[in-house]
Amino acid sequence: MKEAKAISKYVRISPRKARLAAGIIRGLNVENAKLQLLYSHLRGGRLIKKTLDSAVANAETQLNLQRDKLFVKEVKVDEGPTHKRAKSKNRGGRVPVLKRTSHFTVVVAER
């Protein structure tokens, strides 16, 4: 079974939020997955859709696969590095602000 892969790294969204969008498309064919991501109101959906489009383009150009026969075999959202910031509070105090990043991996394969 031929499969194509695309990876997006250091995407500025929390992995927990992005995994909600990843769970929507797992196992669907490519066209249904794109529609699900397009009409879901999740910010992670837009970002994962870019990676899905890249994986489909890789499958078409490098492996000569047809778009209508592809399905989403695997979607992984891993945790990237965290940017640590601080916010000032009253009486000279500070509170940490963690700006999390994610790495997306999308694998599409032929049915």
Backbone as ProteinMPNN parsed JSONL, in Angstrom:
{"seq_chain_A": "MKEAKAISKYVRISPRKARLAAGIIRGLNVENAKLQLLYSHLRGGRLIKKTLDSAVANAETQLNLQRDKLFVKEVKVDEGPTHKRAKSKNRGGRVPVLKRTSHFTVVVAER", "coords_chain_A": {"N_chain_A": [[0.844, -1.18, 0.0], [0.67, 2.118, -0.972], [1.731, 5.146, 0.498], [1.604, 8.587, 1.423], [3.165, 11.36, 3.056], [2.964, 14.269, 5.146], [4.395, 16.899, 7.027], [3.989, 19.379, 9.466], [5.681, 21.705, 11.351], [6.212, 23.329, 14.52], [3.806, 24.796, 14.86], [1.711, 27.325, 15.973], [-0.291, 26.552, 18.104], [-2.07, 25.099, 20.771], [-1.449, 21.677, 21.573], [-3.53, 20.156, 22.645], [-5.866, 21.439, 21.821], [-5.601, 21.205, 19.08], [-5.765, 18.468, 18.703], [-8.455, 17.909, 18.867], [-9.468, 18.665, 16.378], [-8.017, 16.895, 14.823], [-9.064, 14.425, 15.511], [-11.506, 14.436, 14.243], [-11.127, 13.857, 11.512], [-9.847, 11.438, 11.226], [-9.394, 8.446, 9.503], [-11.241, 9.016, 7.483], [-12.195, 9.502, 3.968], [-10.343, 11.612, 1.682], [-11.744, 13.822, 0.544], [-14.078, 14.057, 2.145], [-12.839, 14.544, 4.589], [-11.645, 17.051, 4.138], [-13.953, 18.63, 3.847], [-15.081, 18.345, 6.411], [-13.116, 19.62, 7.987], [-13.182, 22.156, 6.89], [-15.74, 23.158, 7.49], [-15.896, 22.946, 10.218], [-15.721, 24.808, 13.202], [-13.249, 25.079, 14.34], [-10.049, 26.321, 15.169], [-7.794, 24.802, 14.864], [-8.58, 23.137, 12.842], [-8.36, 24.562, 10.414], [-5.573, 24.768, 10.296], [-4.678, 22.107, 10.255], [-5.825, 21.345, 7.894], [-4.23, 22.543, 5.942], [-1.914, 20.994, 6.148], [-2.98, 18.537, 5.43], [-3.695, 19.07, 2.752], [-1.141, 19.359, 1.692], [-0.105, 16.754, 2.042], [-1.777, 15.331, 0.302], [-1.064, 16.515, -2.123], [1.593, 15.655, -2.232], [1.162, 12.91, -2.549], [-0.063, 12.868, -5.056], [1.865, 13.995, -6.809], [4.374, 12.734, -6.317], [3.881, 9.966, -6.065], [2.003, 9.359, -7.978], [-0.755, 8.939, -7.409], [-4.366, 8.812, -7.325], [-6.606, 11.374, -6.348], [-9.239, 10.814, -5.515], [-9.153, 8.238, -4.544], [-7.821, 8.254, -2.175], [-7.366, 8.095, 1.4], [-7.414, 9.241, 4.821], [-4.962, 8.001, 6.627], [-3.449, 8.277, 8.958], [-3.266, 10.627, 11.591], [-1.349, 12.686, 13.468], [-0.75, 14.623, 16.339], [1.728, 16.176, 17.855], [3.526, 17.432, 20.71], [5.222, 20.484, 20.595], [8.036, 22.724, 21.177], [7.726, 24.91, 24.031], [6.993, 28.291, 24.406], [8.05, 30.388, 26.866], [6.623, 32.881, 28.728], [5.919, 35.843, 30.715], [3.481, 37.406, 32.781], [2.743, 40.483, 34.238], [1.618, 41.038, 37.549], [-0.342, 42.185, 40.386], [1.272, 44.021, 43.1], [3.955, 43.598, 42.418], [4.15, 40.998, 41.55], [4.401, 38.05, 39.422], [3.066, 36.051, 36.765], [3.355, 32.965, 35.143], [3.146, 32.54, 31.585], [2.379, 30.216, 29.257], [3.128, 29.583, 26.016], [2.142, 27.393, 23.839], [3.299, 25.06, 21.322], [2.811, 23.02, 18.352], [3.369, 19.953, 16.531], [2.365, 18.691, 13.467], [1.463, 15.667, 11.859], [0.449, 14.146, 8.959], [-0.746, 11.363, 7.301], [-1.575, 9.983, 4.243], [-3.167, 7.389, 2.403], [-3.683, 4.88, -0.152], [-6.818, 3.412, -0.889]], "CA_chain_A": [[0.0, 0.0, 0.0], [1.454, 3.344, -1.067], [1.257, 6.215, 1.379], [2.339, 9.84, 1.374], [3.175, 11.982, 4.374], [3.307, 15.682, 5.243], [4.659, 17.297, 8.414], [4.07, 20.807, 9.78], [6.306, 21.816, 12.665], [6.205, 24.607, 15.252], [2.55, 25.506, 14.618], [1.423, 28.024, 17.219], [-1.574, 26.199, 18.702], [-1.903, 24.089, 21.809], [-1.727, 20.339, 21.052], [-4.816, 19.67, 23.129], [-6.899, 22.006, 20.956], [-5.427, 20.678, 17.723], [-6.168, 17.057, 18.668], [-9.899, 17.872, 18.63], [-9.663, 18.691, 14.931], [-7.418, 15.69, 14.253], [-9.972, 13.313, 15.743], [-12.644, 14.52, 13.321], [-10.835, 13.37, 10.153], [-9.122, 10.162, 11.243], [-10.049, 7.34, 8.821], [-12.147, 9.447, 6.41], [-11.528, 9.755, 2.7], [-9.755, 12.953, 1.672], [-12.738, 14.862, 0.262], [-14.901, 14.233, 3.348], [-11.992, 15.14, 5.623], [-11.522, 18.482, 3.845], [-15.222, 19.277, 4.168], [-15.21, 18.376, 7.872], [-12.223, 20.65, 8.527], [-13.583, 23.462, 6.378], [-16.953, 23.644, 8.13], [-15.812, 22.955, 11.681], [-15.318, 26.14, 13.645], [-12.036, 24.935, 15.14], [-8.876, 26.945, 14.566], [-6.899, 23.717, 14.491], [-9.059, 22.565, 11.595], [-7.729, 25.297, 9.305], [-4.137, 24.481, 10.267], [-4.483, 20.718, 9.844], [-6.23, 21.263, 6.489], [-3.053, 22.878, 5.145], [-1.037, 19.828, 6.145], [-3.672, 17.517, 4.644], [-3.532, 19.441, 1.345], [0.244, 19.069, 1.332], [0.04, 15.3, 1.94], [-2.465, 14.919, -0.918], [-0.217, 16.952, -3.235], [2.739, 14.74, -2.273], [0.704, 11.635, -3.095], [-0.34, 13.022, -6.481], [3.049, 14.309, -7.607], [5.488, 11.808, -6.139], [3.48, 8.561, -6.179], [1.014, 9.253, -9.056], [-2.016, 8.394, -6.894], [-5.532, 9.636, -7.622], [-7.147, 12.022, -5.16], [-10.504, 10.227, -5.051], [-8.901, 6.94, -3.925], [-7.022, 8.447, -0.961], [-8.018, 8.297, 2.697], [-6.516, 9.686, 5.884], [-4.555, 6.814, 7.371], [-2.937, 8.619, 10.287], [-3.114, 12.042, 11.949], [-0.706, 12.797, 14.773], [-0.452, 15.961, 16.833], [2.723, 16.064, 18.918], [3.83, 18.676, 21.389], [6.467, 21.141, 20.22], [8.604, 23.513, 22.269], [6.847, 25.878, 24.656], [7.565, 29.614, 24.623], [7.703, 30.78, 28.229], [6.501, 34.327, 28.909], [5.396, 36.173, 32.033], [2.55, 38.526, 32.827], [2.87, 41.194, 35.515], [0.428, 41.062, 38.395], [-0.288, 43.231, 41.4], [2.291, 43.98, 44.152], [5.239, 43.13, 41.912], [4.146, 39.568, 41.252], [4.372, 37.631, 38.019], [2.397, 34.773, 36.504], [3.879, 32.431, 33.886], [2.262, 32.337, 30.439], [2.998, 29.2, 28.412], [2.62, 29.61, 24.645], [2.491, 26.048, 23.366], [3.35, 24.823, 19.88], [2.468, 21.65, 17.968], [3.87, 19.372, 15.284], [1.325, 17.888, 12.833], [1.859, 14.669, 10.866], [-0.711, 13.585, 8.268], [-0.394, 10.301, 6.346], [-2.683, 9.541, 3.407], [-2.848, 6.145, 1.702], [-4.644, 4.464, -1.171], [-7.742, 2.367, -0.423]], "C_chain_A": [[0.886, 1.239, 0.0], [0.849, 4.387, -0.135], [2.175, 7.414, 1.277], [2.155, 10.561, 2.706], [3.518, 13.463, 4.251], [3.429, 16.04, 6.713], [4.68, 18.822, 8.485], [4.621, 20.928, 11.194], [6.175, 23.237, 13.209], [4.961, 25.441, 14.95], [2.07, 26.061, 15.954], [-0.021, 27.791, 17.669], [-1.291, 25.112, 19.724], [-2.243, 22.703, 21.257], [-3.093, 19.802, 21.472], [-5.962, 20.182, 22.255], [-6.812, 21.434, 19.548], [-5.88, 19.225, 17.622], [-7.674, 16.901, 18.483], [-10.19, 17.838, 17.132], [-9.106, 17.436, 14.28], [-8.348, 14.491, 14.41], [-11.153, 13.284, 14.788], [-12.366, 13.777, 12.017], [-10.178, 12.003, 10.111], [-9.939, 9.062, 10.568], [-10.982, 7.731, 7.688], [-11.416, 9.502, 5.069], [-11.217, 11.244, 2.613], [-10.804, 14.042, 1.464], [-13.633, 15.118, 1.478], [-14.102, 14.897, 4.464], [-11.844, 16.641, 5.4], [-12.803, 19.23, 4.188], [-15.425, 19.397, 5.677], [-14.352, 19.493, 8.463], [-12.659, 22.043, 8.101], [-14.765, 24.025, 7.151], [-16.964, 23.491, 9.643], [-15.298, 24.332, 12.09], [-14.097, 26.082, 14.551], [-10.863, 25.593, 14.417], [-7.878, 25.887, 14.116], [-7.304, 23.06, 13.183], [-8.447, 23.233, 10.379], [-6.265, 24.905, 9.165], [-3.862, 23.048, 9.81], [-4.879, 20.541, 8.374], [-5.062, 21.593, 5.568], [-2.11, 21.682, 5.036], [-1.661, 18.694, 5.342], [-3.539, 17.806, 3.154], [-2.117, 19.128, 0.859], [0.472, 17.569, 1.163], [-0.62, 14.779, 0.664], [-1.637, 15.316, -2.14], [1.018, 16.067, -3.358], [2.345, 13.404, -2.896], [0.48, 11.738, -4.605], [0.934, 13.199, -7.301], [4.131, 13.236, -7.509], [5.101, 10.358, -6.411], [2.453, 8.304, -7.279], [-0.276, 8.576, -8.596], [-3.156, 9.346, -7.243], [-6.167, 10.123, -6.327], [-8.393, 11.325, -4.624], [-10.324, 8.852, -4.418], [-8.141, 7.042, -2.605], [-7.897, 8.562, 0.276], [-6.964, 8.673, 3.726], [-6.186, 8.481, 6.753], [-4.162, 7.168, 8.801], [-2.862, 10.137, 10.432], [-2.517, 12.082, 13.344], [-0.493, 14.263, 15.101], [0.478, 15.788, 18.031], [3.003, 17.437, 19.496], [5.181, 19.211, 20.933], [7.032, 21.903, 21.413], [7.611, 24.559, 22.769], [7.59, 27.198, 24.854], [7.109, 30.082, 26.006], [7.753, 32.303, 28.34], [5.969, 34.572, 30.314], [4.482, 37.384, 31.918], [2.648, 39.165, 34.21], [1.535, 41.19, 36.255], [0.62, 42.137, 39.48], [0.821, 42.962, 42.427], [3.585, 43.332, 43.674], [5.29, 41.656, 41.559], [4.131, 39.294, 39.751], [3.674, 36.282, 37.916], [2.961, 34.232, 35.191], [2.787, 32.262, 32.837], [2.986, 31.375, 29.509], [2.343, 29.237, 27.039], [3.079, 28.324, 23.976], [2.479, 25.962, 21.84], [3.107, 23.34, 19.613], [3.211, 21.254, 16.702], [2.751, 18.469, 14.734], [1.967, 16.9, 11.864], [0.579, 14.071, 10.276], [-0.216, 12.588, 7.232], [-1.652, 9.917, 5.58], [-2.238, 8.299, 2.638], [-3.965, 5.821, 0.715], [-5.528, 3.363, -0.616], [-7.515, 1.085, -1.169]], "O_chain_A": [[1.749, 1.393, 0.864], [-0.369, 4.497, 0.001], [3.38, 7.272, 1.07], [1.143, 10.401, 3.388], [4.269, 13.862, 3.362], [2.667, 15.551, 7.546], [5.316, 19.477, 7.659], [4.092, 20.323, 12.126], [6.045, 24.204, 12.459], [5.053, 26.66, 14.802], [2.03, 25.341, 16.951], [-0.857, 28.694, 17.626], [-0.377, 24.305, 19.552], [-3.233, 22.563, 20.539], [-3.732, 19.068, 20.718], [-6.914, 19.451, 21.981], [-7.834, 21.207, 18.9], [-6.333, 18.794, 16.561], [-8.128, 15.867, 17.993], [-11.046, 17.082, 16.673], [-9.658, 16.958, 13.29], [-8.408, 13.634, 13.529], [-11.736, 12.226, 14.549], [-13.262, 13.135, 11.469], [-9.973, 11.464, 9.024], [-11.053, 8.769, 11.001], [-11.477, 6.851, 6.986], [-10.187, 9.543, 5.023], [-11.76, 12.044, 3.375], [-10.761, 15.075, 2.132], [-13.916, 16.271, 1.804], [-14.638, 15.723, 5.204], [-11.908, 17.421, 6.351], [-12.759, 20.325, 4.748], [-15.886, 20.428, 6.165], [-14.807, 20.229, 9.339], [-12.521, 23.001, 8.862], [-14.806, 25.22, 7.441], [-17.941, 23.866, 10.291], [-14.511, 24.941, 11.365], [-13.925, 26.931, 15.425], [-10.705, 25.44, 13.206], [-7.196, 26.058, 13.106], [-6.465, 22.487, 12.488], [-8.06, 22.561, 9.424], [-5.769, 24.73, 8.053], [-2.916, 22.806, 9.06], [-4.328, 19.682, 7.685], [-4.923, 20.977, 4.512], [-1.576, 21.396, 3.964], [-0.953, 17.967, 4.645], [-3.295, 16.889, 2.369], [-1.934, 18.678, -0.272], [1.17, 17.153, 0.238], [-0.083, 13.884, 0.012], [-1.521, 14.539, -3.088], [1.448, 15.76, -4.47], [3.103, 12.833, -3.68], [0.796, 10.808, -5.347], [1.065, 12.612, -8.375], [4.736, 12.872, -8.517], [5.912, 9.595, -6.936], [2.065, 7.156, -7.499], [-0.828, 7.737, -9.309], [-2.938, 10.542, -7.432], [-6.255, 9.388, -5.343], [-8.586, 11.251, -3.41], [-11.262, 8.34, -3.807], [-7.849, 6.021, -1.981], [-9.021, 9.06, 0.214], [-5.771, 8.449, 3.523], [-7.024, 8.001, 7.517], [-4.5, 6.449, 9.741], [-2.446, 10.84, 9.511], [-3.11, 11.57, 14.294], [-0.102, 15.051, 14.24], [0.063, 15.313, 19.088], [2.754, 18.463, 18.863], [6.166, 18.474, 20.892], [6.555, 21.742, 22.537], [6.76, 25.032, 22.015], [8.69, 27.218, 25.407], [5.91, 30.16, 26.274], [8.782, 32.928, 28.081], [5.61, 33.631, 31.022], [4.682, 38.262, 31.079], [2.636, 38.471, 35.226], [0.47, 41.323, 35.652], [1.601, 42.882, 39.483], [1.254, 41.823, 42.601], [4.238, 42.607, 44.425], [6.367, 41.121, 41.295], [3.883, 40.182, 38.935], [3.688, 35.482, 38.851], [3.037, 34.975, 34.212], [1.655, 31.893, 33.15], [4.078, 31.676, 29.027], [1.152, 28.959, 26.905], [4.242, 28.18, 23.598], [1.751, 26.689, 21.164], [3.184, 22.511, 20.521], [3.623, 22.101, 15.91], [2.25, 17.595, 15.441], [2.898, 17.247, 11.138], [-0.267, 13.554, 11.006], [0.622, 12.913, 6.391], [-2.67, 9.569, 6.178], [-1.07, 8.175, 2.267], [-5.044, 6.414, 0.75], [-5.034, 2.464, 0.064], [-8.199, 0.093, -0.914]]}, "name": "protein", "num_of_chains": 1, "seq": "MKEAKAISKYVRISPRKARLAAGIIRGLNVENAKLQLLYSHLRGGRLIKKTLDSAVANAETQLNLQRDKLFVKEVKVDEGPTHKRAKSKNRGGRVPVLKRTSHFTVVVAER"}
